[in-house]
Amino acid sequence: MVNMEKHDPVGPAKRLTPEEDGILRRLHYFETTGVALALPMQMLKAELRSRDQRTEIRDPDFVRTLLPVEVAV
């Protein structure tokens, strides 16, 4: 989670950290699936997007857990 106390939106423009990239990707995913973001999250997304160097926002990575399937014999 991003610590907003240490977050400096007016600091020098720099590349996104992997954590910030993940946040941007999740916020974008929520918006594209119809979720209305709260104003602070809209502002965070806009600030992160302004520093994002990619032309498109990628889909978020989904954590998948594979479980073994028991086969009856």
C-alpha positions in Angstrom: 0.0 0.0 0.0 1.3 3.5 -0.8 1.9 5.6 2.3 0.2 8.9 1.4 2.1 10.8 4.1 5.3 10.1 2.2 3.6 10.6 -1.2 4.9 13.8 -2.9 2.7 14.6 -6.0 4.6 17.9 -6.6 8.0 16.4 -6.5 10.2 15.8 -9.6 8.6 13.7 -12.3 10.0 10.2 -12.1 9.1 6.7 -13.3 6.5 4.7 -11.4 7.7 2.2 -8.9 6.4 -1.3 -9.4 4.1 -0.7 -6.4 2.7 2.5 -8.0 2.3 0.8 -11.4 0.2 -1.9 -9.7 -2.0 0.7 -8.1 -2.5 2.5 -11.4 -3.4 -0.7 -13.1 -5.9 -1.7 -10.4 -7.5 1.7 -10.3 -7.8 1.7 -14.1 -9.3 -1.8 -14.1 -11.9 -0.7 -11.5 -12.9 2.2 -13.7 -13.2 0.2 -16.8 -15.4 -2.4 -15.1 -17.8 0.3 -13.9 -16.6 1.1 -10.4 -16.8 4.9 -9.5 -13.6 5.9 -7.8 -13.7 8.2 -4.8 -12.2 11.7 -5.4 -8.9 11.0 -3.6 -8.4 7.8 -5.7 -9.2 9.8 -8.9 -6.6 12.3 -8.0 -4.0 9.6 -7.2 -4.8 7.8 -10.5 -4.3 11.1 -12.4 -1.0 11.9 -10.7 0.3 8.4 -11.3 -0.9 8.5 -14.9 0.9 11.8 -15.5 4.2 10.0 -14.5 3.4 6.8 -16.4 5.6 6.5 -19.5 3.6 3.8 -21.3 1.0 4.7 -23.9 -1.6 2.3 -22.5 -2.4 1.1 -19.0 -2.0 -2.7 -18.8 -4.4 -4.9 -17.0 -3.5 -5.8 -13.4 -1.7 -9.0 -12.6 -4.1 -11.4 -10.9 -2.7 -13.8 -8.3 -3.7 -17.3 -9.1 -3.5 -20.2 -6.7 -3.4 -23.7 -8.3 -4.7 -26.5 -6.2 -4.0 -30.2 -6.9 -7.0 -32.2 -8.2 -7.5 -35.5 -6.6 -8.4 -38.3 -9.0 -10.6 -41.1 -7.7 -9.3 -44.5 -8.6 
